[in-house]
């Protein structure tokens, strides 16, 4: 019996020792407290929007507290005289105390580990649920929503594409008139013509719950059309139908079957009705117009010219068809940007078409949108905004009106409003390339460059031959200092369309950024042979001449362009010519003439938009006047106005390499050299890599001997040289 009595005595001694030291009570109270804190944190984490890392951090800290609490409870006690060390054990031997301490430490660690395992899983599960819910919110399509995919031509000779597209167009035309039904725009749904994409992925990309697909098959004098409505969530068919008809009148067949399909589709949704048809009386005119719009969206000079031909064909079928007049107006205006038409010629021709469109239909959304674009191109932003908002009121699904309203807001520096307009438009037309590149530009200028890049890369993966998006991403990569990647994208785009002036300009911009002036000049000269009136090519050619120190040639070119443009040009074009001549005469040392040119280039209209070009003119005018010894009050007024532009830009969220460089210039001109160098460092960190600008910009003279400036200049030079060498080593044919 002796061993049993000893074991009981030892167990009693352990309980007595833990009780004497208050270890069990203290650790138990701590465990209850930890449990309460973690329960509260679990419940409050989502409502309080605490950072994702905070719950895990709290759990780890509280778990680490278990051994700390145990040690403190074992070693110390609270008495009326304060905290004192607990008296040595009297119930246990020294070896027994060590064994007990080790065992209790292990038990405490095990308890803490148990808490950690349970709550780390709970928080991970909560994060996963939150992420799932966020993804569901992000990709939650409207309840009544549909995308009409291009009907497939299943005819033996595959020559009925016009009938298949016509059927798709008629369905889109009817369904967009159903109030309460969200219909993906044509430009987005037609993107899947050549793609064998899973229905669920199509639904996600187009933000719709249902997809309609169909086919056309001809045999002799008969045509069979099939159509099926598919649920995006599970891929099951909601509705399907087959139509057999005689090929007596293609347009009548399209009209009849499209109406039947539309009615059947609407019955599949809740509380919707097909509105009375609002399409053109002459279906041939409508068909020609739709084909023109398809080409018009592509923006190449050739496609724009072909679009104009189709709009003209529509008017031959129906001289009263207002949208076709508006289409011609749009095309002329775009040819001044993408083709070889001068701005004033384009606006003159466009205005005539707009007047005819409004005479035929005073409620034409297309005509008011064209009017808004014409006014926006002249920088008459108030008139442009009024016309474009009215176009949206007339037809909120007319995507070009949203697009041009966004560019009008961009012209005024109203970037938060521009983002809202673009987000609304992308709900209508989520895969529209032009909406995407404008949205990416909005994100980029407001410092969300990584988000912009991710969006464009996702769309390029879907449309790898989209020169519109390739050019846009190339320009953004160059702006943010990624010169090799910018060149790769520009070269790839140019390879797809080697004669397109926009692609030539983007690749020339890449060569210029790399300091490869000969390559840039050769490409620009080639472009101006075929597109002598393209303003983008002209401006880049002037920059190349300026960067390479050929001031006389640059001045001669500007004077030629000015003479060719004539006296009747928009004010902003005259300001541009004066600014260019001012920079060149300043480089020649003619400070007085430069001051006159810059003062003539100053915009008389006040604006709230941050505009680096306007800041350039104001600061250059101030620089030239100060060199002339003019009164400080005039110089100070110009500098104050330049600083106002920068402040307004910051208020509107502008945060990119350009504004950082401009701020560095202002600080250098006000003799805040250390601050100027720090701001130039910020510009470099954001991606500023324009070595030629650093070399020729006289506004930086005050900081040129500063060690910080020299270090940044040399680093930029090394970066550009390294990128240039890497580009020259590339296998260009493989890009």
Secondary structure, 3 states (H helix, E strand, C coil): CHHHHHHHHHHHHHHHHHHHCCHHHHHHHHHHHHHHHHHHHHHHHHHCCCCHHHHHHHHHHHHHHHHHHHHHHHHEEEECCEEEECCCCCCCCHHHHHHHHHHHHHHHHHHHHHHHHHHHHHHHHHHHHHHHHHHHHHCCCCCCEEEECCCEECCCCCCCHHHHHHHHHHHHHHHCCCCCCEECCHHHHHHHCCCCCCHHHHHHHHCCCEEEEEEEEEECCEEEEEEEEEECCCCCEEEEEEEEEECCCHHHHHHHHHHHHHHHHHHCCCCCCCCCCCCCCCHHHHHHHHHHHHHHCCCCHHHHHHHHHHHHHHHHHCCCCHHHHHHHHHHHHHHHHHCCCCHHHHHHHHHHHHHHHHHHCCCCHHHHHHHHHHHHHCCCHHHHHHHHHHHHHHCCCCHHHHHHHHHHHHHCCCHHHHHHHHHHHHHHCCCCHHHHHHHHHHHHHCCCHHHHHHHHHHHHHHCCCCHHHHHHHHHHHHHCCCHHHHHHHHHHHHHHCCCCHHHHHHHHHHHHHCCCHHHHHHHHHHHHHHCCCCHHHHHHHHHHHHHCCCHHHHHHHHHHHHHHHCCCCCHHHHHHHHHHHHHHHHHCCCHHHHHHHHHHHCCCCCCCCCCHHHHHHHHHHHHHHHHHCCCHHHHHHHHHHHHHHHHHHHHCCCCCHHHHHHHHHHHHHCCCHHHHHHHHHHHHHHCCCCHHHHHHCHHHHHHCCCHHHHHHHHHHHHHHHHHHHHHHCCCHHHC
